[in-house]
Amino acid sequence: MTLKLENVQVSIQAAPILRGVSLDVGAGERMGLIGRNGAGKTTVMRTITGLAKMAAGTVKWDGEDISNMQPRLRARLGFGYMPEDRRLVPDLTVEENMLLPAWANDEIDGRKGLEFVYDLMPELANMAPRKALLLSGGQQKMAALGRALIAGRKLLLLDEPFEGVAPALARRISDVITSLKGEGLSVLIAQSELSHSSDLLQRECVIERGEIIRVNVIDPVLAGKA
Ligand SMILES: Nc1ncnc2c1ncn2[C@@H]1O[C@H](COP(=O)(O)OP(=O)(O)OP(=O)(O)O)[C@@H](O)[C@H]1O
């Protein structure tokens, strides 16, 4: 399954925020979206989830134009989103937070999702009964990644997954994302800095003031084909 954005334009309060963004993420590819604060990374993510309204352009998933599809229907396609600010509910447990997408959407199998997530991140099984407010910032990022994976079995959108996370935990999160390669899952990772690990990303698009100015090929196999 491939994701394709063509000439996507988004304005917020009449100010142009995305000025014709085109990018594609291949099946099973891990793609970076790199840019400074305010460059438009979160707006790209919100456009893909359907939360930001486009003024022009198209979003295609596996060749189908989904530009006008409701966000909850996109979750059913297997899109998972981890927002930059984590958005955990402090009074709910880690497990309840991860089940939220399934509670909101009948077609998402929460139990099956949890099994997958606990298998991938056993540390989340240990944290499951704890209230989210008792977690460190890095642990909250892990829980938010787990939650994104409950719905996101085809396309995972991760907004600054390493920001403010201590190096050991950042390494762990990076390893978890890299280990998804066998799942055929496409991943788009927004970061303000270049990658923490050379095997995390296969390509990265650089965004500046709402425009993709460059695409770097990182994976040596892909680079050989370029
Ligand atoms: N709701 C909003 N109202 C007004 N301006 C907004 C709104 N949301 C985003 N913007 C503006 O759009 C631009 C892009 O924001 P966006 O959050 O997409 O950038 P970003 O690259 O994700 O940066 P950051 O990492 O700081 O979140 C910024 O200049 C921001 O001020």
The ligand as an SDF file (V2000), in Angstrom:
LIG
                    3D

 31 33  0  0  0  0  0  0  0  0999 V2000
   -4.2880   26.3410   14.3580 N   0  0  0  0  0  0  0  0  0  0  0  0
   -3.3880   27.1760   13.8480 C   0  0  0  0  0  0  0  0  0  0  0  0
   -3.6080   28.5080   13.7910 N   0  0  0  0  0  0  0  0  0  0  0  0
   -2.7040   29.3480   13.2580 C   0  0  0  0  0  0  0  0  0  0  0  0
   -1.5290   28.9630   12.7380 N   0  0  0  0  0  0  0  0  0  0  0  0
   -1.2380   27.6750   12.7810 C   0  0  0  0  0  0  0  0  0  0  0  0
   -2.1420   26.6900   13.3290 C   0  0  0  0  0  0  0  0  0  0  0  0
   -1.5720   25.4790   13.2120 N   0  0  0  0  0  0  0  0  0  0  0  0
   -0.3810   25.6690   12.6340 C   0  0  0  0  0  0  0  0  0  0  0  0
   -0.1630   26.9800   12.3640 N   0  0  0  0  0  0  0  0  0  0  0  0
    1.0220   27.5570   11.7140 C   0  0  0  0  0  0  0  0  0  0  0  0
    1.3550   26.7200   10.6370 O   0  0  0  0  0  0  0  0  0  0  0  0
    2.7610   26.5930   10.4790 C   0  0  0  0  0  0  0  0  0  0  0  0
    3.1260   25.1410   10.4320 C   0  0  0  0  0  0  0  0  0  0  0  0
    2.8070   24.5080   11.6580 O   0  0  0  0  0  0  0  0  0  0  0  0
    3.1080   22.9740   11.9440 P   0  0  0  0  0  0  0  0  0  0  0  0
    2.6420   22.6780   13.3290 O   0  0  0  0  0  0  0  0  0  0  0  0
    2.5520   22.1620   10.8290 O   0  0  0  0  0  0  0  0  0  0  0  0
    4.7050   22.9320   11.8740 O   0  0  0  0  0  0  0  0  0  0  0  0
    5.7190   21.8390   12.4020 P   0  0  0  0  0  0  0  0  0  0  0  0
    6.7510   21.6960   11.3430 O   0  0  0  0  0  0  0  0  0  0  0  0
    4.9950   20.6180   12.8110 O   0  0  0  0  0  0  0  0  0  0  0  0
    6.3630   22.5430   13.6330 O   0  0  0  0  0  0  0  0  0  0  0  0
    6.4090   22.0920   15.1710 P   0  0  0  0  0  0  0  0  0  0  0  0
    7.4030   21.0010   15.2250 O   0  0  0  0  0  0  0  0  0  0  0  0
    6.8190   23.3370   15.8610 O   0  0  0  0  0  0  0  0  0  0  0  0
    5.0090   21.6560   15.5120 O   0  0  0  0  0  0  0  0  0  0  0  0
    3.3660   27.3510   11.6490 C   0  0  0  0  0  0  0  0  0  0  0  0
    3.8200   28.5910   11.1850 O   0  0  0  0  0  0  0  0  0  0  0  0
    2.2300   27.5020   12.6210 C   0  0  0  0  0  0  0  0  0  0  0  0
    2.3620   28.6880   13.3510 O   0  0  0  0  0  0  0  0  0  0  0  0
  1  2  1  0
  2  3  1  0
  2  7  2  0
  3  4  2  0
  4  5  1  0
  5  6  2  0
  6  7  1  0
  6 10  1  0
  7  8  1  0
  8  9  2  0
  9 10  1  0
 10 11  1  0
 11 12  1  0
 11 30  1  0
 12 13  1  0
 13 14  1  0
 13 28  1  0
 14 15  1  0
 15 16  1  0
 16 17  2  0
 16 18  1  0
 16 19  1  0
 19 20  1  0
 20 21  2  0
 20 22  1  0
 20 23  1  0
 23 24  1  0
 24 25  2  0
 24 26  1  0
 24 27  1  0
 28 29  1  0
 28 30  1  0
 30 31  1  0
M  END
$$$$
